[in-house]
């Protein structure tokens, strides 16, 4: 990421207090890039909720490789996010499905990763807003390997490459995709704060008289 000098990059790890994602840190974060694998279950639910709220407000979220099973990603998708897989060090070819998308800027029609873990369909995700990349593997499987969604005000990008046994993040094309994705996922406009206020009759834009019964008093918090 630091190859793009316009980005201010920080890191957070599982072992830190709040996994390095304190409220103040998330409030100052435009895009959160998430990689996880063996310790999904160790991520505290309170931190998951904190990240969800920031995505709804407008923070971008990029899930990499095995983060398809991250608690945050599954909550954002609302599905199991299961898939098929194989570790055989096979060749992967990623085809650009949407060459006009900002995430694909500067990428040729396809690029290859020499050794990769296979992820295959079916991939149990909701229908993506856009499919940017489609992977083909040496063993014959295919996979929707670059997908986008929007949740609240936040943009989400899932990108499949990134198995820790192979030097995938040293691939210059993969690095370009990630830099492009961070630029694309950055917030637009003001944060949207989810507060669900009860607007008093006296604050209505037009003159209003209450009619009929109601469950709540003026300004009272609603049921949640």
ZADO-1210 file (C-alpha; in nm, 4 decimals, padded with zeros to 6 digits):
<atoms>
<atom x="00.0000" y="00.0000" z="00.0000" code="UNK" pos="1"/>
<atom x="00.2830" y="00.2379" z="00.0824" code="UNK" pos="2"/>
<atom x="00.3861" y="00.2301" z="-00.2839" code="UNK" pos="3"/>
<atom x="00.1044" y="00.4855" z="-00.3243" code="UNK" pos="4"/>
<atom x="00.2499" y="00.7873" z="-00.1470" code="UNK" pos="5"/>
<atom x="-00.0930" y="00.9461" z="-00.1316" code="UNK" pos="6"/>
<atom x="-00.2047" y="00.6842" z="00.1203" code="UNK" pos="7"/>
<atom x="-00.1435" y="00.6975" z="00.4938" code="UNK" pos="8"/>
<atom x="-00.1098" y="00.3328" z="00.5996" code="UNK" pos="9"/>
<atom x="-00.1342" y="00.1760" z="00.9450" code="UNK" pos="10"/>
<atom x="-00.1625" y="-00.1800" z="01.0745" code="UNK" pos="11"/>
<atom x="-00.3690" y="-00.3570" z="01.3395" code="UNK" pos="12"/>
<atom x="-00.3216" y="-00.7119" z="01.4697" code="UNK" pos="13"/>
<atom x="-00.5286" y="-00.9654" z="01.6603" code="UNK" pos="14"/>
<atom x="-00.2979" y="-00.9547" z="01.9639" code="UNK" pos="15"/>
<atom x="-00.3406" y="-00.5813" z="02.0293" code="UNK" pos="16"/>
<atom x="-00.6067" y="-00.4424" z="02.2663" code="UNK" pos="17"/>
<atom x="-00.9349" y="-00.4304" z="02.0718" code="UNK" pos="18"/>
<atom x="-00.7327" y="-00.6014" z="01.7920" code="UNK" pos="19"/>
<atom x="-00.5854" y="-00.2570" z="01.7215" code="UNK" pos="20"/>
<atom x="-00.9298" y="-00.1280" z="01.6218" code="UNK" pos="21"/>
<atom x="-01.0252" y="00.1105" z="01.8993" code="UNK" pos="22"/>
<atom x="-01.3090" y="00.3519" z="01.8280" code="UNK" pos="23"/>
<atom x="-01.0640" y="00.6380" z="01.7730" code="UNK" pos="24"/>
<atom x="-00.8658" y="00.4314" z="01.5212" code="UNK" pos="25"/>
<atom x="-01.1734" y="00.3321" z="01.3214" code="UNK" pos="26"/>
<atom x="-01.3067" y="00.6894" z="01.3303" code="UNK" pos="27"/>
<atom x="-00.9866" y="00.8012" z="01.1552" code="UNK" pos="28"/>
<atom x="-00.9900" y="00.5122" z="00.9021" code="UNK" pos="29"/>
<atom x="-01.1221" y="00.5605" z="00.5487" code="UNK" pos="30"/>
<atom x="-01.0668" y="00.2023" z="00.4311" code="UNK" pos="31"/>
<atom x="-01.0073" y="-00.1128" z="00.6367" code="UNK" pos="32"/>
<atom x="-00.8268" y="-00.4008" z="00.4629" code="UNK" pos="33"/>
<atom x="-00.8928" y="-00.7314" z="00.6430" code="UNK" pos="34"/>
<atom x="-00.6890" y="-01.0522" z="00.6178" code="UNK" pos="35"/>
<atom x="-00.7574" y="-01.3439" z="00.8514" code="UNK" pos="36"/>
<atom x="-00.7440" y="-01.7217" z="00.8455" code="UNK" pos="37"/>
<atom x="-00.6901" y="-01.9525" z="01.1437" code="UNK" pos="38"/>
<atom x="-00.8164" y="-01.7171" z="01.4166" code="UNK" pos="39"/>
<atom x="-01.1555" y="-01.5950" z="01.2894" code="UNK" pos="40"/>
<atom x="-01.3214" y="-01.7193" z="01.6073" code="UNK" pos="41"/>
<atom x="-01.0853" y="-01.5165" z="01.8279" code="UNK" pos="42"/>
<atom x="-01.2100" y="-01.1831" z="01.6947" code="UNK" pos="43"/>
<atom x="-01.4234" y="-01.0227" z="01.9649" code="UNK" pos="44"/>
<atom x="-01.7880" y="-00.9647" z="01.8772" code="UNK" pos="45"/>
<atom x="-01.7740" y="-00.6108" z="02.0194" code="UNK" pos="46"/>
<atom x="-01.5025" y="-00.5228" z="01.7681" code="UNK" pos="47"/>
<atom x="-01.7062" y="-00.6803" z="01.4874" code="UNK" pos="48"/>
<atom x="-02.0027" y="-00.4581" z="01.5788" code="UNK" pos="49"/>
<atom x="-01.7755" y="-00.1547" z="01.5896" code="UNK" pos="50"/>
<atom x="-01.6437" y="-00.2268" z="01.2396" code="UNK" pos="51"/>
<atom x="-01.9956" y="-00.2871" z="01.1054" code="UNK" pos="52"/>
<atom x="-02.1126" y="00.0515" z="01.2292" code="UNK" pos="53"/>
<atom x="-01.8198" y="00.2250" z="01.0608" code="UNK" pos="54"/>
<atom x="-01.8909" y="00.0482" z="00.7310" code="UNK" pos="55"/>
<atom x="-02.2549" y="00.1605" z="00.7494" code="UNK" pos="56"/>
<atom x="-02.1311" y="00.5142" z="00.8121" code="UNK" pos="57"/>
<atom x="-01.9117" y="00.5044" z="00.5012" code="UNK" pos="58"/>
<atom x="-01.5773" y="00.3374" z="00.5770" code="UNK" pos="59"/>
<atom x="-01.4627" y="00.1111" z="00.2955" code="UNK" pos="60"/>
<atom x="-01.3976" y="-00.2575" z="00.3701" code="UNK" pos="61"/>
<atom x="-01.1719" y="-00.4887" z="00.1684" code="UNK" pos="62"/>
<atom x="-01.1759" y="-00.8606" z="00.2563" code="UNK" pos="63"/>
<atom x="-00.8826" y="-01.0668" z="00.1307" code="UNK" pos="64"/>
<atom x="-00.8630" y="-01.4389" z="00.0523" code="UNK" pos="65"/>
<atom x="-00.9668" y="-01.6501" z="00.3556" code="UNK" pos="66"/>
<atom x="-01.1402" y="-01.3488" z="00.5077" code="UNK" pos="67"/>
<atom x="-01.4504" y="-01.4827" z="00.3331" code="UNK" pos="68"/>
<atom x="-01.5016" y="-01.6562" z="00.6705" code="UNK" pos="69"/>
<atom x="-01.4215" y="-01.3498" z="00.8821" code="UNK" pos="70"/>
<atom x="-01.6998" y="-01.2614" z="01.1258" code="UNK" pos="71"/>
<atom x="-01.7233" y="-00.9090" z="00.9857" code="UNK" pos="72"/>
<atom x="-01.7505" y="-01.0224" z="00.6245" code="UNK" pos="73"/>
<atom x="-02.0158" y="-01.2846" z="00.7023" code="UNK" pos="74"/>
<atom x="-02.2197" y="-01.0269" z="00.8930" code="UNK" pos="75"/>
<atom x="-02.1948" y="-00.7824" z="00.6042" code="UNK" pos="76"/>
<atom x="-02.2983" y="-01.0482" z="00.3529" code="UNK" pos="77"/>
<atom x="-02.5676" y="-01.2155" z="00.5644" code="UNK" pos="78"/>
<atom x="-02.4746" y="-01.5588" z="00.4252" code="UNK" pos="79"/>
<atom x="-02.2376" y="-01.8453" z="00.5138" code="UNK" pos="80"/>
<atom x="-01.9760" y="-01.7370" z="00.2534" code="UNK" pos="81"/>
<atom x="-01.8728" y="-02.1025" z="00.2069" code="UNK" pos="82"/>
<atom x="-01.6862" y="-02.2262" z="-00.1006" code="UNK" pos="83"/>
<atom x="-01.4820" y="-02.5200" z="-00.2313" code="UNK" pos="84"/>
<atom x="-01.1034" y="-02.5263" z="-00.2025" code="UNK" pos="85"/>
<atom x="-00.7827" y="-02.7211" z="-00.2647" code="UNK" pos="86"/>
<atom x="-00.4161" y="-02.6696" z="-00.1758" code="UNK" pos="87"/>
<atom x="-00.2088" y="-02.7910" z="-00.4706" code="UNK" pos="88"/>
<atom x="00.0035" y="-02.4905" z="-00.5686" code="UNK" pos="89"/>
<atom x="-00.1793" y="-02.4692" z="-00.9011" code="UNK" pos="90"/>
<atom x="-00.1738" y="-02.1906" z="-01.1555" code="UNK" pos="91"/>
<atom x="-00.4483" y="-01.9295" z="-01.1375" code="UNK" pos="92"/>
<atom x="-00.5535" y="-01.7003" z="-01.4199" code="UNK" pos="93"/>
<atom x="-00.7649" y="-01.3980" z="-01.3286" code="UNK" pos="94"/>
<atom x="-00.9775" y="-01.2512" z="-01.6055" code="UNK" pos="95"/>
<atom x="-01.0896" y="-00.8889" z="-01.5925" code="UNK" pos="96"/>
<atom x="-01.4697" y="-00.8902" z="-01.6278" code="UNK" pos="97"/>
<atom x="-01.5186" y="-00.5150" z="-01.6010" code="UNK" pos="98"/>
<atom x="-01.2206" y="-00.3328" z="-01.7553" code="UNK" pos="99"/>
<atom x="-01.3874" y="00.0055" z="-01.7069" code="UNK" pos="100"/>
<atom x="-01.4054" y="-00.0308" z="-01.3283" code="UNK" pos="101"/>
<atom x="-01.1613" y="00.1785" z="-01.1196" code="UNK" pos="102"/>
<atom x="-01.0352" y="-00.1350" z="-00.9419" code="UNK" pos="103"/>
<atom x="-00.9227" y="-00.2761" z="-01.2786" code="UNK" pos="104"/>
<atom x="-00.7416" y="00.0413" z="-01.3855" code="UNK" pos="105"/>
<atom x="-00.4060" y="-00.0405" z="-01.5456" code="UNK" pos="106"/>
<atom x="-00.4717" y="-00.4174" z="-01.5520" code="UNK" pos="107"/>
<atom x="-00.4500" y="-00.6190" z="-01.8752" code="UNK" pos="108"/>
<atom x="-00.7293" y="-00.8548" z="-01.9899" code="UNK" pos="109"/>
<atom x="-00.5913" y="-01.1222" z="-01.7592" code="UNK" pos="110"/>
<atom x="-00.2994" y="-01.1943" z="-01.5293" code="UNK" pos="111"/>
<atom x="-00.1609" y="-01.5124" z="-01.3747" code="UNK" pos="112"/>
<atom x="-00.0420" y="-01.6288" z="-01.0344" code="UNK" pos="113"/>
<atom x="00.2021" y="-01.9185" z="-01.0683" code="UNK" pos="114"/>
<atom x="00.1151" y="-02.0986" z="-00.7434" code="UNK" pos="115"/>
<atom x="-00.2130" y="-02.0522" z="-00.5636" code="UNK" pos="116"/>
<atom x="-00.4715" y="-02.2193" z="-00.3441" code="UNK" pos="117"/>
<atom x="-00.7842" y="-02.3042" z="-00.5411" code="UNK" pos="118"/>
<atom x="-01.1161" y="-02.1497" z="-00.4421" code="UNK" pos="119"/>
<atom x="-01.4133" y="-02.2774" z="-00.6420" code="UNK" pos="120"/>
<atom x="-01.7836" y="-02.2282" z="-00.6896" code="UNK" pos="121"/>
<atom x="-02.0376" y="-02.2388" z="-00.5471" code="UNK" pos="122"/>
<atom x="-01.9425" y="-01.9332" z="-00.3420" code="UNK" pos="123"/>
<atom x="-02.2242" y="-01.8683" z="-00.0924" code="UNK" pos="124"/>
<atom x="-02.2413" y="-01.4903" z="-00.1153" code="UNK" pos="125"/>
<atom x="-02.5282" y="-01.2585" z="-00.2075" code="UNK" pos="126"/>
<atom x="-02.5311" y="-01.1559" z="-00.5729" code="UNK" pos="127"/>
<atom x="-02.2510" y="-00.8997" z="-00.6109" code="UNK" pos="128"/>
<atom x="-02.3234" y="-00.5492" z="-00.7317" code="UNK" pos="129"/>
<atom x="-02.0288" y="-00.5956" z="-00.9691" code="UNK" pos="130"/>
<atom x="-01.7922" y="-00.8789" z="-01.0576" code="UNK" pos="131"/>
<atom x="-01.4514" y="-00.7332" z="-01.1410" code="UNK" pos="132"/>
<atom x="-01.2413" y="-01.0511" z="-01.1663" code="UNK" pos="133"/>
<atom x="-01.3117" y="-01.4153" z="-01.2459" code="UNK" pos="134"/>
<atom x="-01.0520" y="-01.6825" z="-01.1662" code="UNK" pos="135"/>
<atom x="-00.9737" y="-02.0006" z="-01.3570" code="UNK" pos="136"/>
<atom x="-00.7542" y="-02.2652" z="-01.1930" code="UNK" pos="137"/>
<atom x="-00.5269" y="-02.5269" z="-01.3428" code="UNK" pos="138"/>
<atom x="-00.7519" y="-02.8015" z="-01.2066" code="UNK" pos="139"/>
<atom x="-01.0494" y="-02.6637" z="-01.4000" code="UNK" pos="140"/>
<atom x="-01.2513" y="-02.4743" z="-01.1371" code="UNK" pos="141"/>
<atom x="-01.3652" y="-02.1148" z="-01.1710" code="UNK" pos="142"/>
<atom x="-01.4420" y="-01.8578" z="-00.9010" code="UNK" pos="143"/>
<atom x="-01.5839" y="-01.5064" z="-00.8661" code="UNK" pos="144"/>
<atom x="-01.2615" y="-01.3659" z="-00.7271" code="UNK" pos="145"/>
<atom x="-01.3246" y="-00.9913" z="-00.7269" code="UNK" pos="146"/>
<atom x="-01.6698" y="-00.8754" z="-00.6148" code="UNK" pos="147"/>
<atom x="-01.8184" y="-00.5510" z="-00.4839" code="UNK" pos="148"/>
<atom x="-02.1184" y="-00.4580" z="-00.2704" code="UNK" pos="149"/>
<atom x="-02.2460" y="-00.1591" z="-00.0793" code="UNK" pos="150"/>
<atom x="-02.3778" y="-00.1752" z="00.2767" code="UNK" pos="151"/>
<atom x="-02.5170" y="00.1488" z="00.4139" code="UNK" pos="152"/>
<atom x="-02.2710" y="00.4128" z="00.2929" code="UNK" pos="153"/>
<atom x="-01.9749" y="00.1751" z="00.2868" code="UNK" pos="154"/>
<atom x="-01.8206" y="00.0117" z="-00.0197" code="UNK" pos="155"/>
<atom x="-01.7038" y="-00.3503" z="00.0079" code="UNK" pos="156"/>
<atom x="-01.4588" y="-00.5399" z="-00.2118" code="UNK" pos="157"/>
<atom x="-01.3724" y="-00.9084" z="-00.1793" code="UNK" pos="158"/>
<atom x="-01.0488" y="-01.0165" z="-00.3509" code="UNK" pos="159"/>
<atom x="-00.9569" y="-01.3864" z="-00.3527" code="UNK" pos="160"/>
<atom x="-00.5743" y="-01.4028" z="-00.4002" code="UNK" pos="161"/>
<atom x="-00.3586" y="-01.4121" z="-00.0886" code="UNK" pos="162"/>
<atom x="-00.2773" y="-01.7577" z="00.0513" code="UNK" pos="163"/>
<atom x="00.0021" y="-01.7213" z="00.3081" code="UNK" pos="164"/>
<atom x="00.2019" y="-02.0198" z="00.1726" code="UNK" pos="165"/>
<atom x="00.2817" y="-01.8384" z="-00.1502" code="UNK" pos="166"/>
<atom x="00.4359" y="-01.4916" z="-00.2189" code="UNK" pos="167"/>
<atom x="00.1162" y="-01.3627" z="-00.3778" code="UNK" pos="168"/>
<atom x="00.1274" y="-01.0161" z="-00.2243" code="UNK" pos="169"/>
<atom x="00.4646" y="-00.9603" z="-00.3927" code="UNK" pos="170"/>
<atom x="00.2963" y="-00.9927" z="-00.7331" code="UNK" pos="171"/>
<atom x="00.2986" y="-00.6407" z="-00.8839" code="UNK" pos="172"/>
<atom x="-00.0448" y="-00.6806" z="-01.0465" code="UNK" pos="173"/>
<atom x="-00.2018" y="-00.7990" z="-00.7208" code="UNK" pos="174"/>
<atom x="-00.0480" y="-00.4984" z="-00.5466" code="UNK" pos="175"/>
<atom x="-00.1904" y="-00.2654" z="-00.8104" code="UNK" pos="176"/>
<atom x="-00.5365" y="-00.4169" z="-00.7638" code="UNK" pos="177"/>
<atom x="-00.5165" y="-00.3544" z="-00.3899" code="UNK" pos="178"/>
<atom x="-00.4077" y="00.0072" z="-00.4320" code="UNK" pos="179"/>
<atom x="-00.6854" y="00.0652" z="-00.6855" code="UNK" pos="180"/>
<atom x="-00.9365" y="-00.0976" z="-00.4503" code="UNK" pos="181"/>
<atom x="-00.8401" y="00.1254" z="-00.1591" code="UNK" pos="182"/>
<atom x="-00.8858" y="00.4344" z="-00.3760" code="UNK" pos="183"/>
<atom x="-01.2255" y="00.3064" z="-00.4958" code="UNK" pos="184"/>
<atom x="-01.3522" y="00.2126" z="-00.1493" code="UNK" pos="185"/>
<atom x="-01.2694" y="00.5477" z="00.0111" code="UNK" pos="186"/>
<atom x="-01.5730" y="00.7290" z="00.1565" code="UNK" pos="187"/>
<atom x="-01.7748" y="00.9740" z="-00.0490" code="UNK" pos="188"/>
<atom x="-01.9537" y="01.2648" z="00.1177" code="UNK" pos="189"/>
<atom x="-02.0283" y="01.2939" z="00.4884" code="UNK" pos="190"/>
<atom x="-02.0532" y="00.9943" z="00.7247" code="UNK" pos="191"/>
<atom x="-02.4054" y="00.8642" z="00.7753" code="UNK" pos="192"/>
<atom x="-02.4698" y="00.8140" z="01.1471" code="UNK" pos="193"/>
<atom x="-02.7251" y="00.5443" z="01.2310" code="UNK" pos="194"/>
<atom x="-02.9187" y="00.7016" z="01.5200" code="UNK" pos="195"/>
<atom x="-03.2908" y="00.6483" z="01.4359" code="UNK" pos="196"/>
<atom x="-03.4156" y="00.9660" z="01.6127" code="UNK" pos="197"/>
<atom x="-03.7783" y="01.0209" z="01.7143" code="UNK" pos="198"/>
<atom x="-03.8584" y="01.3594" z="01.5535" code="UNK" pos="199"/>
<atom x="-04.0946" y="01.5631" z="01.7777" code="UNK" pos="200"/>
<atom x="-04.4123" y="01.7017" z="01.6253" code="UNK" pos="201"/>
<atom x="-04.2879" y="02.0492" z="01.7113" code="UNK" pos="202"/>
<atom x="-03.9808" y="01.9928" z="01.4882" code="UNK" pos="203"/>
<atom x="-04.1798" y="01.8908" z="01.1772" code="UNK" pos="204"/>
<atom x="-04.1029" y="02.1048" z="00.8707" code="UNK" pos="205"/>
<atom x="-04.4746" y="02.1744" z="00.8198" code="UNK" pos="206"/>
<atom x="-04.7362" y="02.2551" z="01.0840" code="UNK" pos="207"/>
<atom x="-04.8632" y="01.9272" z="01.2232" code="UNK" pos="208"/>
<atom x="-05.1321" y="01.8176" z="01.4688" code="UNK" pos="209"/>
<atom x="-05.1144" y="01.4721" z="01.6278" code="UNK" pos="210"/>
<atom x="-05.3983" y="01.2389" z="01.5273" code="UNK" pos="211"/>
<atom x="-05.4793" y="00.9063" z="01.6920" code="UNK" pos="212"/>
<atom x="-05.2923" y="00.6962" z="01.9486" code="UNK" pos="213"/>
<atom x="-04.9154" y="00.6421" z="01.9601" code="UNK" pos="214"/>
<atom x="-04.6768" y="00.4055" z="02.1367" code="UNK" pos="215"/>
<atom x="-04.4086" y="00.6574" z="02.2298" code="UNK" pos="216"/>
<atom x="-04.3876" y="00.9960" z="02.3978" code="UNK" pos="217"/>
<atom x="-04.2194" y="01.2972" z="02.2365" code="UNK" pos="218"/>
<atom x="-03.8479" y="01.2289" z="02.1936" code="UNK" pos="219"/>
<atom x="-03.8672" y="00.8815" z="02.3476" code="UNK" pos="220"/>
<atom x="-03.6318" y="00.6133" z="02.2145" code="UNK" pos="221"/>
<atom x="-03.8010" y="00.3524" z="01.9951" code="UNK" pos="222"/>
<atom x="-03.7952" y="-00.0248" z="02.0339" code="UNK" pos="223"/>
<atom x="-03.4774" y="-00.2038" z="01.9141" code="UNK" pos="224"/>
</atoms>
